[in-house]
Amino acid sequence: VCTQQELLPCKSLPETLLFQLLGLSIATLSTVTHYGLRFTLISNVPLDSNSYRVIHHRAFYFGICLSMTLILAALLSSAATVRESQCLTAMGFFCFALAFCGLIPAACWKYTHSTEVEDSMMDVYDFVYEEVRRNTSSFRRHELTAIHEAFLCCGKHSPFGDTTNVEHKTCPPSQVHDEGKDCLREIQDFLKKHMDFVFSLLGIAIGFTV
């Protein structure tokens, strides 16, 4: 039970825990995205023009920095309330301002570049697929097989409904070739769901930061 003197600190406790939870959620999402199997398979493809690798690393470091800023802002605000310190209050507001200045561009980038991540991942898949189709490189074939197993898909569907040796050699046994899922569609659907979740989390963080 809070006394009259402790009422303000007790009221600030839920808000502090909320921002800490938001920060931890963003850090968890960034870590899962960075180290998730489907993301790392595409990012680790040795390709000079692998633009997804750049997005992959930047998103991770941005997410970690943003989460740490939110957690620090919450801790400073809580300490400022308890100690009634103007200096800590100013530092807390400064951290919230930094977080806000990071959240708004991130949400705008997601809105204006909604297909850039999808296109970059599909370009990498196209490259690996065509490399395997043109030659018998065991290294590329291993990469393509790993992608097929991770996304549970089977090559690129032809409008004529036929399959090539690429599908026969790299598709998982569970994927029947004439019924296997198109990898480009699976990558697109997977990223759409993931990016919608990211955008929702950013929106919640922006609302509570304001």
Secondary structure, 3 states (H helix, E strand, C coil): CCCCCCHHHHHHHHHHHHHHHHHHHHHHHHHHHHHCHHHHHHHCCCCCCCHHHHHHHHHHHHHHHHHHHHHHHHHHHHHHHHHCCHHHHHHHHHHHHHHHHHHHHHHHHHHHCCCHHHHHHHHHHHHHHHHHHHCCCHHHHHHHHHHHHHHCCCCCCCCCCCCCHHHHHHCCCCCCCCCCCCHHHHHHHHHHHHHHHHHHHHHHHHHHHC
